[in-house]
Amino acid sequence: MGSLVGRALGQTVPVDMTQPEVLWEPSADALSATRLGAFLRFCEQRTGCSFEDYDALWAWSVGDGLEEFWSAVWSFFEIDGEGSTTPVLDGRLMPGATWFPEVRVSFAEHCLRALDDDRPALIARSQSRERIEMSGAELRESVRRARSALIGLGVGRGDRVAAYLPNIPEAIVAFLATSSLGAIWTSCAPEFGVRAVLDRFSQVEPKLLLAVDGYRYGRHDVPRVDEVREICSGLPSLSAVVSVSYLGDGLDGSVAAAPVLDWSGLLEHADDAPLEFARLAVDHPLYVLYSSGTTGLPKPIVHGQGLVLVEHLKVQGLHGDMGPEDRFFWFTTTGWMMWNYLVSGLLHGSALVLYDGDPNADGPSTLWGLAAEERVTWFGGGAPFFTACARAGLRASEEFDLSAIRAVGSTGAPLPPEGFRWIHEHVSGTALISPISGGTDVASAFVGGSPLTPVWLGEIPARYLGCAVAAFDDDGRAVVGGQGELVITEPMPSMPVGFWADEDGSRYRGSYFEHYPGVWRHGDWVTFSDRGSCVISGRSDATLNRGGVRVGTAEIYRVVEAVAGVEDSLVVHLEAEAGDDPGVLVLFVVGPGTGSTVDASLLESVRVALRSQLSPRHVPDEMHRLEVIPTTLSGKKLELPVKRILLGADPDDVASRGALKDPSSLDAVVDVARSRP
């Protein structure tokens, strides 16, 4: 099973898909005790079919039963809309498929309808202020007041509301109020620099901007008044700015030519109009998300009201088994798609646990302490966070009472086997481990965990229902047991409505559908097992190909970062023009050494590990030391921008420094580029 299938991909370093250790198995009563089990029986009753296991249900959901499956999701979760739910799908061509064309719904209405008046809806922890808890009733009332305030500011259907806010209750209240009107939400975290914000917001021309005056990260106060002033100057479309006091007294009138109003005052003086919801076409824009912008101007990705609604009900309610008894936490900022995903926990009546600040404020145990104190049941974070906890030797479950945690989610990068092992041994031996992979493009995931599917060490357990995901070779043939391009062969609702201002759809089509016409190409290397599980090997556009031997960057990182002394790494391949020249493999590491020179013993250890565990062809030709690996704010390594810098590009032409975790991190790469022959 380890060898590659498909001649077009050439040789490859094998991905061993023989059955690994099982870390977690569904409970004996999973079919009767989980929402996914109940849904399986619901589908059997509706169709008269018999689904013997999860794989049979998945195969039906992406095959002949595709439309019936999504109709069943709509009915199972009792989505309340106006109009007929048939047809479910108008055409199956991609792009161009239209879902539930006769229905009108409200996303915000469904977020608020499931909440218990007296139970917590939001629990917010922050380094900038004291803990906040809002009940379901309090959240509804805040949204009602915010909606009234937005109407008073002239915000209506189709207007864009932009937020330069942290992960705090005000952001969620403002988003739900915006959605209730049919206005369109978009957000950036306040750690984004001015250029990064304007690269995003200027494309959608917001009418209203909500912004904080600053925030606290670790021991440091980070004022943002000057940045807000520059942002406002670059957005002539603004008719008003709303100040959210967070670090100090808020923003004064000098930051913008438009009126500057206080958030608390607006809510306090809202009228008594009842909370209402504009029911809109399923594909009416809900929010605009942005690609990372590491290969050009960020793509403004438009997602639809009812499309996100039905997808998040499915993925969280069925695969996450999420419900009113849950407290849902995911470490994220408002600049990452996972914030939007976190907010959707409200659809299931779950309480959201928010955190704004340094996740390492008290060391690697910071977030685990929060999880224990707030009795988090569903804990999510980036894969680098879990591997950092493992490297630090943290024994979280010994230090804290984590008995409430029943599921742990991971995303942002492939979770290596040692990350799986650490979660299982040092967080919970009974929790479902759900590494997910999808992205901003679909505001969701294609693959992840399932309460009816075992978790195998180092593998993403399952293909998600309704998602026809496969691995393709260059000739468009599906491969199992071998590495291929991750593709989606049938439409799914949360594929984008389109890109903002992409009138003829050419930019959208070029991003996903040119390589395999009519098939979504996501840009990841993936290997599926015959069990339906998979391993993501990294971005296909950053794949290393040395003399016909291919390997994903994630496989390099898995080996290199297991070497003692290596804290982080990044690898790029500079291809040669001559076909018989293997090119130059350049590896950057964070670890012992001086300047850009790596300690000699570490250099040799890395070479030995790569030669023995992957192949001699993947021993780097050059190895350089960095103080920090360049990453986006969400933790994604800047492989392509680094490669382009080494080939002579200006760093400010390949990446927006304001969207980087460390804006100066590219400077050392520039120094390396200048020193190379």
C-alpha positions in Angstrom: 0.0 0.0 0.0 3.0 2.3 0.4 4.0 2.8 -3.3 2.5 5.5 -5.5 -0.2 4.6 -7.9 -0.3 6.6 -11.2 2.5 7.1 -13.6 2.1 10.8 -14.0 3.4 11.6 -10.5 6.7 9.8 -11.0 8.6 8.3 -8.1 7.8 9.3 -4.5 9.0 8.7 -1.0 6.3 6.1 0.1 3.7 7.1 2.6 3.1 4.0 4.7 -0.7 3.5 4.9 -0.6 0.1 6.5 -2.9 0.1 9.5 -1.2 2.0 12.4 -2.0 1.9 16.1 -5.6 2.7 17.0 -5.7 5.5 19.5 -9.4 5.9 19.9 -12.5 3.8 19.0 -16.2 4.7 18.9 -18.1 3.7 22.0 -20.3 0.6 21.9 -23.4 2.7 21.9 -22.2 5.3 19.4 -25.0 4.6 17.0 -27.6 5.4 19.6 -25.8 8.0 21.7 -24.4 10.4 19.1 -26.1 12.8 16.7 -24.3 11.2 13.8 -25.8 7.8 14.7 -29.2 9.4 15.0 -28.7 11.0 11.6 -27.7 7.6 10.0 -30.9 6.1 11.2 -32.9 9.2 10.1 -31.5 8.7 6.6 -32.3 5.0 6.6 -35.9 5.8 7.5 -36.2 8.5 4.8 -34.7 6.5 2.0 -35.4 2.9 2.9 -31.7 2.2 2.5 -29.5 0.4 5.0 -26.2 1.9 5.9 -24.0 -0.7 7.5 -21.3 1.7 8.6 -20.0 5.3 8.2 -18.2 4.5 4.9 -21.5 3.3 3.4 -23.2 6.5 4.5 -20.4 8.6 3.1 -20.5 6.8 -0.3 -24.2 7.5 -0.6 -23.9 11.1 0.5 -21.5 11.9 -2.3 -23.0 9.6 -5.0 -26.5 9.0 -6.0 -27.7 10.3 -2.7 -26.0 13.7 -2.8 -29.1 15.8 -3.1 -31.1 13.6 -0.7 -28.3 13.8 1.8 -28.3 17.6 2.0 -32.1 17.6 2.1 -31.8 15.2 5.1 -29.4 17.6 6.8 -31.8 20.4 6.3 -34.7 18.4 7.8 -32.7 16.8 10.6 -31.6 20.1 12.0 -35.0 21.7 11.4 -33.7 24.6 9.5 -36.4 27.3 9.5 -36.7 29.1 6.1 -39.2 30.5 3.7 -39.9 28.8 0.4 -39.6 25.3 -1.0 -36.5 23.2 -0.3 -36.9 21.6 -3.7 -35.0 21.6 -5.8 -32.1 21.0 -3.5 -29.5 21.5 -6.2 -29.8 23.3 -9.6 -27.1 21.5 -11.6 -24.0 19.6 -10.5 -21.4 21.3 -12.6 -18.6 23.1 -10.9 -18.5 26.0 -10.7 -22.1 27.0 -11.2 -24.1 24.6 -9.0 -26.9 26.5 -7.1 -28.1 25.1 -3.7 -31.7 25.5 -2.4 -32.6 28.2 -5.0 -36.1 28.7 -3.7 -35.3 29.2 0.0 -34.7 32.3 2.2 -33.1 32.0 5.6 -31.3 33.9 8.3 -28.0 32.7 9.7 -28.2 34.9 12.8 -31.7 33.7 13.6 -30.4 30.1 13.8 -27.5 31.1 15.9 -29.7 32.7 18.5 -32.7 30.3 18.4 -30.9 27.4 20.1 -29.6 29.3 23.1 -31.0 28.8 26.6 -32.0 32.1 28.2 -30.4 31.2 31.5 -27.3 29.3 30.5 -24.0 30.8 29.4 -23.8 31.6 25.7 -20.4 33.4 25.7 -17.5 33.1 28.2 -14.7 35.5 27.4 -11.2 35.5 28.9 -8.7 38.1 28.1 -5.4 39.7 29.1 -6.9 43.1 28.5 -9.9 43.0 31.0 -11.8 40.8 33.4 -13.7 37.7 32.6 -17.1 38.2 30.9 -20.0 35.8 30.8 -23.2 36.4 28.8 -26.3 34.2 29.0 -28.5 33.4 26.0 -30.9 36.1 27.0 -28.2 38.7 27.4 -26.6 37.8 24.0 -30.0 38.2 22.3 -30.6 41.5 24.0 -27.1 42.8 23.0 -27.7 41.7 19.4 -31.1 43.5 19.4 -29.5 46.7 20.7 -26.6 46.5 18.2 -29.0 45.9 15.4 -30.9 49.0 16.3 -27.7 50.9 16.5 -26.6 49.7 13.0 -29.9 50.8 11.6 -29.4 54.2 13.1 -26.0 54.4 11.4 -27.6 53.7 8.1 -26.4 50.1 7.7 -28.7 48.0 5.5 -28.8 45.0 3.3 -25.7 44.5 1.2 -23.6 47.1 3.1 -20.2 45.9 4.4 -19.4 46.2 8.1 -15.7 45.8 8.8 -14.2 44.9 12.2 -10.7 45.5 13.5 -11.5 43.7 16.7 -10.0 40.9 18.9 -11.9 37.7 19.8 -14.2 39.3 22.2 -18.0 39.3 22.8 -18.4 42.7 21.0 -17.2 41.1 17.8 -19.7 38.3 18.0 -22.6 40.7 18.9 -21.7 43.0 16.0 -21.4 40.1 13.5 -24.8 38.7 14.5 -26.4 42.1 14.3 -24.8 42.7 10.9 -26.1 39.4 9.6 -29.6 39.9 10.9 -29.9 43.0 8.6 -28.5 41.2 5.6 -25.4 43.4 5.7 -22.0 41.7 5.1 -19.4 41.1 7.7 -15.6 41.1 7.3 -12.9 41.2 10.0 -9.2 41.5 10.7 -7.4 41.0 14.0 -5.9 44.1 15.6 -2.4 42.5 15.3 -2.7 42.9 11.6 -0.6 45.8 10.3 -2.1 48.7 8.4 -1.1 47.5 4.9 -2.5 44.0 5.6 -5.8 45.5 6.7 -6.1 47.9 3.8 -5.2 45.1 1.3 -8.3 43.3 2.6 -10.9 45.9 3.5 -10.2 48.3 0.6 -11.4 45.6 -1.8 -14.9 45.5 -0.2 -15.3 49.2 0.6 -16.9 49.0 4.0 -19.5 51.5 5.1 -18.8 51.0 8.8 -15.7 50.2 10.8 -15.6 48.9 14.4 -12.2 49.1 16.0 -10.4 48.9 19.4 -7.9 51.3 20.7 -5.4 48.6 21.5 -4.9 45.3 23.4 -2.6 43.6 25.8 -0.4 40.6 24.7 1.5 39.0 27.5 3.1 41.8 29.5 2.9 44.4 26.8 0.2 46.9 26.0 -0.2 47.4 22.2 -1.8 50.7 21.3 -3.6 50.7 18.0 -4.9 54.3 17.7 -2.4 55.4 15.1 -3.0 52.3 13.1 -6.8 52.9 13.1 -6.2 56.4 12.0 -4.2 55.2 8.9 -6.8 52.5 8.2 -9.6 55.1 8.2 -7.6 57.3 6.0 -7.3 54.5 3.5 -11.0 53.7 3.5 -12.9 56.6 1.9 -16.1 54.5 1.8 -16.6 54.8 5.6 -19.6 56.7 6.8 -18.9 56.1 10.5 -16.4 54.5 12.9 -17.4 52.7 16.1 -14.9 52.7 18.9 -14.7 49.7 21.2 -12.8 50.7 24.4 -10.4 47.8 25.2 -7.0 49.0 26.2 -7.9 52.5 27.3 -10.6 55.1 26.8 -11.3 54.3 23.2 -10.9 56.3 20.0 -11.5 60.0 19.7 -12.8 61.9 16.7 -9.3 62.6 15.4 -8.9 59.1 13.9 -11.3 59.5 11.0 -13.0 62.1 8.9 -16.3 60.2 9.4 -18.1 60.4 12.7 -16.6 58.4 15.6 -19.1 56.9 18.0 -18.8 54.9 21.2 -20.0 51.2 21.1 -21.3 51.2 24.7 -23.1 54.5 24.2 -24.7 53.2 21.0 -26.1 50.1 22.7 -27.1 52.0 25.8 -29.3 54.4 23.7 -30.7 51.9 21.3 -34.4 52.0 20.8 -37.0 49.4 21.8 -37.5 47.9 18.4 -37.8 44.1 18.6 -35.1 41.8 17.3 -36.0 40.8 13.8 -34.1 38.8 11.1 -34.0 39.5 7.4 -34.5 36.2 5.6 -32.3 36.1 2.5 -31.5 33.9 -0.4 -29.3 31.0 0.6 -26.4 32.5 -1.4 -26.8 36.1 -0.1 -23.3 37.0 1.2 -22.8 36.4 5.0 -19.2 37.3 5.3 -16.1 37.9 3.2 -13.0 36.0 4.3 -9.5 36.4 2.8 -6.8 34.1 1.7 -3.4 34.6 3.4 -2.1 37.0 0.7 1.3 35.4 0.6 1.2 35.0 -3.2 -0.4 38.3 -4.1 -3.3 40.5 -3.0 -5.5 38.4 -0.6 -8.5 36.8 -2.4 -11.8 38.2 -1.0 -13.8 35.0 -0.6 -17.6 35.5 -0.4 -19.6 32.9 1.7 -23.4 32.6 1.6 -25.9 32.9 4.5 -27.7 29.5 4.1 -24.6 27.8 2.5 -22.5 28.3 5.7 -25.5 27.5 7.8 -26.2 24.0 6.4 -22.5 23.1 6.2 -21.7 24.1 9.8 -24.8 22.4 11.1 -23.5 19.2 9.4 -19.8 19.4 10.2 -20.2 20.5 13.9 -23.5 18.8 14.7 -22.7 15.4 13.1 -18.9 15.1 13.0 -18.3 17.1 16.1 -21.5 15.8 17.9 -21.9 19.3 19.2 -24.9 20.3 21.3 -26.3 22.5 24.1 -24.3 20.6 26.7 -21.0 21.7 25.1 -18.5 24.4 25.9 -16.7 25.1 22.6 -13.2 26.6 22.6 -10.8 27.1 19.6 -7.8 29.3 20.0 -8.1 31.8 17.1 -8.3 35.5 16.2 -10.9 37.3 14.1 -8.4 37.3 11.2 -8.6 33.5 10.8 -11.4 31.4 9.4 -11.5 29.4 12.6 -13.1 32.4 14.3 -16.1 32.2 12.0 -16.2 28.4 12.6 -16.1 29.0 16.4 -19.0 31.4 16.2 -21.1 28.7 14.5 -21.0 26.7 17.7 -24.0 28.9 18.7 -26.1 27.1 16.0 -26.0 24.0 18.3 -26.8 25.9 21.5 -23.2 25.4 22.7 -21.5 28.0 24.9 -18.5 29.6 23.3 -15.3 30.1 25.3 -13.3 33.0 23.9 -9.7 33.9 24.6 -7.8 37.0 23.6 -4.1 37.3 24.4 -0.9 35.4 24.5 -1.6 31.6 24.5 1.8 31.2 26.2 1.4 34.0 28.8 1.9 31.5 31.7 3.9 29.0 29.6 2.6 26.2 27.5 0.0 25.3 30.1 -1.9 28.6 29.7 -4.8 27.4 27.6 -5.1 24.1 29.4 -5.6 26.0 32.7 -8.3 28.0 30.9 -9.9 24.8 29.7 -9.9 23.3 33.2 -11.4 26.4 34.8 -14.1 26.9 32.2 -14.9 23.1 31.9 -14.3 23.2 28.1 -15.7 20.1 26.4 -14.5 20.7 22.8 -10.9 22.1 22.6 -9.4 23.3 19.4 -6.1 24.8 18.3 -3.4 24.9 15.7 -1.2 21.8 15.1 2.0 23.8 16.0 0.5 24.5 19.4 0.1 20.8 20.2 3.6 19.9 19.0 5.0 22.8 21.1 3.2 21.4 24.2 4.8 18.0 23.4 8.3 19.4 23.0 7.9 21.3 26.3 7.2 18.0 28.0 3.9 19.3 29.3 1.7 16.8 31.1 -1.5 18.8 30.9 -3.9 16.2 32.4 -1.7 15.8 35.4 -1.5 19.5 36.0 -5.2 20.3 35.4 -8.6 18.6 35.6 -9.3 18.1 31.9 -12.0 15.5 32.5 -14.6 17.6 30.8 -12.8 17.5 27.4 -14.4 14.9 25.1 -12.9 16.1 21.8 -9.8 17.8 20.6 -9.5 19.5 17.2 -6.4 20.5 15.3 -5.8 22.4 12.1 -3.6 25.0 10.4 -0.9 22.4 9.5 -0.7 18.6 9.4 -0.7 17.2 13.0 2.3 14.8 13.2 2.0 11.4 15.0 3.8 12.7 18.1 1.0 15.4 18.3 -1.6 12.6 18.2 0.3 10.7 20.9 0.7 13.7 23.2 -3.0 14.6 23.1 -4.0 11.0 23.8 -1.5 10.5 26.6 -1.4 14.0 28.2 -4.8 15.6 27.5 -7.3 12.7 27.5 -7.2 9.0 26.7 -10.9 9.0 25.9 -11.3 12.2 23.8 -11.9 12.0 20.1 -8.9 13.5 18.3 -10.2 15.3 15.2 -7.5 16.9 13.0 -9.3 18.7 10.3 -8.3 19.9 6.9 -10.2 22.3 4.7 -9.8 26.1 4.8 -10.9 29.6 4.3 -12.0 28.7 0.8 -14.9 26.6 2.1 -15.2 28.0 5.6 -15.1 24.4 6.8 -13.2 21.1 6.4 -13.2 18.2 3.9 -11.8 15.6 6.2 -11.6 15.1 10.0 -12.8 13.1 12.9 -16.1 11.3 13.3 -17.8 9.7 16.4 -18.4 6.6 14.3 -14.8 6.2 13.0 -11.6 5.1 14.8 -8.7 7.4 15.2 -5.4 5.9 13.8 -2.1 7.4 14.9 -1.0 10.1 12.5 -4.0 9.9 10.2 -7.0 12.1 9.7 -9.8 9.6 10.4 -12.5 10.2 7.8 -13.8 11.9 4.7 -16.7 14.2 5.7 -20.2 13.4 4.7 -21.3 15.2 1.6 -17.7 15.9 0.6 -16.5 14.0 -2.5 -12.9 14.2 -1.6 -10.2 12.2 -3.4 -6.6 12.1 -4.5 -5.9 12.7 -8.2 -2.8 12.0 -10.3 -1.9 14.5 -13.0 -4.1 12.7 -15.5 -7.2 13.1 -13.2 -7.3 9.5 -12.0 -8.2 8.7 -8.4 -5.4 7.0 -6.4 -5.7 5.1 -3.1 -2.6 4.3 -1.1 -0.5 6.8 -3.1 0.0 10.6 -3.0 -2.1 12.8 -5.2 -3.7 16.2 -5.4 -6.6 16.7 -3.0 -9.7 17.3 -5.1 -13.4 17.6 -4.7 -15.4 16.0 -7.5 -18.9 17.0 -6.6 -20.3 20.4 -5.4 -20.6 21.1 -1.6 -22.7 24.0 -0.3 -20.0 26.1 1.3 -17.9 26.4 -1.8 -17.6 30.2 -2.3 -20.4 32.2 -3.8 -17.5 33.8 -5.6 -14.8 36.4 -5.1 -15.8 39.9 -4.3 -15.8 42.1 -7.5 -14.8 39.2 -9.7 -17.7 40.0 -12.0 -17.0 37.3 -14.7 -15.8 34.7 -12.2 -12.5 34.3 -13.9 -10.4 34.8 -10.8 -12.5 32.2 -8.9 -12.3 29.7 -11.7 -8.6 30.2 -12.1 -8.0 29.5 -8.4 -9.7 26.1 -8.2 -10.9 24.7 -11.5 -8.2 25.2 -14.2 -6.0 22.2 -13.4 -8.8 19.6 -13.6 -11.8 21.2 -15.4 -15.0 20.7 -13.4 -13.2 19.5 -10.4 -12.0 21.6 -7.4 -8.2 21.4 -6.9 -7.4 22.5 -3.4 -3.7 22.6 -3.5 -2.7 20.0 -1.0 -0.9 16.6 -1.4 -2.9 13.9 0.2 -2.7 10.1 0.5 -5.9 8.1 1.3 -5.9 4.7 2.8 -8.4 2.0 1.9 -9.9 2.7 5.3 -11.0 6.2 4.2 -8.4 7.9 6.4 -5.8 10.2 5.0 -2.4 12.0 5.5 -1.9 15.5 4.2 1.7 15.9 3.1 1.8 19.7 2.5 1.0 22.2 -0.2 1.2 20.7 -3.7 2.5 24.1 -5.0 5.4 23.8 -2.5 6.2 20.2 -3.1 9.8 19.1 -3.4 10.8 17.2 -6.5 14.4 16.1 -6.6 15.2 14.1 -9.7 11.7 12.7 -10.0 11.4 11.9 -6.3 8.5 13.8 -4.7 7.9 14.5 -1.1 5.5 16.9 0.7 7.0 19.6 2.9 5.1 18.3 5.9 7.0 15.0 5.6 10.3 17.0 5.8 9.1 18.9 8.9 8.0 15.7 10.6 11.5 14.4 10.4 13.5 17.6 10.9 11.5 18.8 13.9 11.9 15.5 15.7 15.7 16.1 15.8 16.8 17.2 19.2 17.6 20.9 19.2 15.4 21.9 16.2 12.5 24.2 17.4 11.0 24.9 14.0 11.9 24.6 10.3 11.0 25.6 6.7 12.2 24.0 3.5 12.1 25.2 -0.2 13.3 23.7 -3.4 14.9 25.9 -6.0 14.4 24.0 -9.3 17.1 24.0 -12.0 16.5 24.8 -15.6 18.2 21.6 -16.8 16.1 18.5 -16.5 18.9 16.4 -15.1 19.9 18.9 -12.5 18.2 18.2 -9.1 18.2 21.9 -8.1 19.0 23.2 -4.7 17.2 22.2 -1.5 17.4 24.9 1.1 16.4 24.2 4.8 16.0 26.8 7.5 15.9 25.8 11.1 15.5 27.5 14.5 18.1 26.0 16.8 21.6 26.2 18.1 24.2 28.1 16.1 25.5 31.6 15.5 24.0 34.1 13.1 22.8 32.2 10.1 25.2 29.3 10.7 23.8 26.1 12.1 25.7 24.2 14.9 27.8 21.5 13.2 26.5 18.7 15.3 22.9 19.7 14.6 23.6 20.0 10.9 24.9 16.4 10.8 21.9 15.1 12.9 19.4 16.6 10.5 21.3 15.1 7.5 21.4 11.7 9.0 17.7 11.8 10.0 16.5 12.9 6.5 18.8 10.4 4.7 17.6 7.4 6.8 13.9 8.3 7.2 13.1 9.8 3.8 15.8 9.5 1.1 19.4 10.7 0.3 17.9 13.1 -2.2 16.2 15.0 0.5 19.3 15.9 2.4 19.5 19.7 2.1 22.2 21.3 -0.1 22.0 24.4 2.1 21.0 24.7 5.7 20.6 28.1 7.4 19.7 29.2 10.9 17.0 31.7 11.7 15.8 33.2 14.9 12.2 32.7 13.9 10.5 31.0 10.9 8.3 33.4 8.9 4.6 32.5 9.4 1.3 34.1 8.9 -0.7 35.2 12.0 -2.5 31.9 11.8 0.8 29.9 11.9 1.2 28.9 8.2 4.8 28.8 7.0 5.6 31.1 4.2 7.2 28.5 1.9 6.4 30.2 -1.4 7.3 33.7 -0.4 10.6 32.5 1.1 11.3 30.6 -2.2 10.6 33.7 -4.2 12.9 35.9 -2.0 15.7 33.4 -2.5 15.1 33.7 -6.3 15.5 37.5 -6.0 12.1 38.9 -5.3 11.6 41.9 -3.0 10.0 40.6 0.3 7.4 43.3 0.2 6.2 42.1 -3.2 5.7 38.5 -2.0 4.1 39.0 1.5 2.3 41.6 3.5 4.4 42.1 6.6 1.3 43.2 8.5 -0.2 39.7 8.1 2.9 38.0 9.6 3.3 36.9 13.2 6.7 38.6 13.2 6.9 41.3 10.5 10.7 41.3 10.6 11.0 37.6 10.1 11.7 37.9 6.4 14.7 40.2 6.9 17.0 37.3 7.9 15.8 35.4 4.7 16.8 38.4 2.7 20.3 38.4 4.3 20.6 34.7 3.3 19.5 35.4 -0.2 22.1 38.2 -0.6 24.9 35.9 0.8 24.1 33.0 -1.6 26.3 32.7 -4.8 
